[in-house]
Amino acid sequence: MKSVINILVVEDELEAAEDIRNILEAEEGWRCRLAGSGAQAVAEITGDYDVIILDRMLPDMDGIAFLSKIRREGKMTPVLILSNLGQLRHRIDGLDEGADDYLPKPFASEELVARVRTLLRRSQTKDMDDWVTTGGFLIHKEARTVHFKGQFIRMSTQEFSFLTLLCESPNDIVSRELIWQAAWPAYSNLPPRQNVIDVGASRLRKKLEKAIGFDPIDSIRGVGFRLKVG
């Protein structure tokens, strides 16, 4: 782990922000900078931060909107959301939008430190191949999430694998055999089922067209598929 850890704390309640900074600086020796609003956080994010601790409810924007913005811009800094909104649906919303962890308030200082340590370990061991960015798509392979220009698109297991394979080779034709092995791995020892692949492709294309307004996938008859970019 590098000698100086920089953390951005985005929290509009000054006392709460100071408490977080005291915990992380005094107990762990990490360097913290505070941002009291979404606008201030946007200005600060150009800095070299190892982790962002993000309050869900900010005075000028929802923390989720800030998170969506930085993910749309390709910033992969690990984000831990802190929030009074601790119901399951709130946690799912945060994780779906690209958060790496979600900690409901109130929380114990020991748990906060442990969560940040975990994110630091992940970020320093994680290969950037976990992320695929092309043609407006932002795919997190480990979390299995897909965004298009900041918009989250919910995917089935097969759809996610199908789209990821295409996004990894934009404008190149991806064979049906490779798609079969990636999207239907349980049956990869069997010959590709053309009708299954076609049905899967049709569902994916309809979902994308509904979500982003157009179909970015070309079908190459008898060969495979490709993602049209640029």
Residue pairs with C-beta under 8 A, 6 or more apart in sequence:
1 120
1 121
1 124
2 50
2 124
4 31
5 28
5 29
5 30
5 31
5 50
5 51
5 120
6 30
6 31
6 32
6 33
6 47
6 48
6 49
6 50
7 24
7 30
7 31
7 32
7 33
7 49
7 50
7 51
7 52
7 53
7 116
8 32
8 33
8 35
8 41
8 44
8 45
8 47
8 49
8 51
8 52
8 53
9 17
9 20
9 21
9 24
9 32
9 33
9 34
9 35
9 53
10 35
10 38
10 40
10 41
10 52
10 53
10 54
10 55
10 58
10 63
10 66
11 17
11 20
11 34
11 35
11 36
11 53
11 55
11 82
12 36
12 37
12 55
12 57
12 58
12 59
13 55
14 34
14 36
16 55
17 34
17 36
18 34
20 32
20 53
20 112
21 32
21 34
23 109
23 112
23 113
24 30
24 32
24 112
24 113
24 116
25 31
25 32
27 109
27 113
28 113
28 116
30 116
33 44
33 47
33 49
35 41
35 43
35 44
36 59
37 58
37 59
37 60
37 61
38 58
38 59
38 60
38 61
38 63
38 65
38 66
39 60
39 61
41 52
41 54
41 58
41 66
42 66
42 69
42 70
45 52
45 70
45 75
45 77
49 77
50 77
50 78
50 120
50 123
51 77
51 78
51 79
51 80
51 116
51 119
51 120
51 123
52 77
52 78
52 79
52 80
53 79
53 80
53 82
53 116
54 63
54 66
54 67
54 79
54 80
54 81
54 82
54 99
55 63
55 81
55 82
55 83
56 62
56 63
56 64
56 81
56 82
56 83
56 84
56 85
56 90
56 94
57 63
57 83
57 84
57 85
58 66
63 81
63 83
63 94
64 93
64 94
64 97
67 79
67 81
67 94
67 97
67 98
67 99
68 97
68 98
68 147
68 150
68 152
69 150
70 77
70 79
71 97
71 98
71 138
71 147
71 150
72 138
72 147
72 149
72 150
74 133
74 138
76 128
76 131
77 123
78 100
78 101
78 119
78 120
78 122
78 123
79 98
79 99
79 100
79 101
80 99
80 100
80 101
80 102
80 103
80 115
80 116
80 119
81 94
81 99
81 101
81 102
81 103
82 103
82 104
82 105
82 107
83 90
83 94
83 102
83 103
83 104
83 105
84 104
84 105
85 104
86 104
86 105
90 102
91 102
91 104
94 102
95 102
95 143
95 145
96 145
96 152
96 154
97 147
97 152
98 138
98 140
98 143
98 145
98 147
100 119
100 122
100 143
101 115
101 118
101 119
103 111
103 112
103 115
126 142
129 141
130 140
130 141
130 142
131 138
131 139
131 140
131 141
132 138
132 139
132 141
132 164
132 167
132 168
133 139
134 167
134 168
134 170
134 227
134 229
135 167
135 170
135 216
135 227
135 228
135 229
135 230
136 148
136 149
136 212
137 146
137 147
137 148
137 163
137 167
138 146
138 147
138 148
139 145
139 146
139 147
139 160
139 163
139 164
139 167
141 164
144 155
144 157
144 160
145 152
146 152
146 153
146 155
146 160
146 163
147 153
148 208
148 211
148 212
149 212
151 211
151 212
153 207
153 208
153 211
153 212
155 163
155 207
157 183
158 183
158 184
158 200
159 183
159 200
159 203
159 204
159 207
161 182
161 183
161 185
162 179
162 182
162 183
162 200
162 201
162 204
163 204
163 208
163 227
164 182
165 174
165 178
165 179
165 182
165 183
166 174
166 217
166 225
166 226
166 227
167 227
169 226
169 227
170 226
170 227
170 229
170 230
171 226
171 227
171 228
171 229
171 230
172 226
173 220
173 223
173 224
173 225
173 226
174 224
174 225
174 226
175 223
175 224
176 192
176 194
176 197
176 223
176 224
176 225
177 192
178 224
179 192
179 197
179 224
179 225
180 187
180 188
180 192
180 193
180 197
181 188
183 197
183 200
184 193
184 196
187 193
201 217
201 219
201 225
204 217
205 215
205 217
206 215
208 214
208 215
208 216
208 217
209 215
216 227
216 228
216 229
217 225
217 226
217 227
217 228
218 225
218 226
218 227
218 228
219 225
220 226
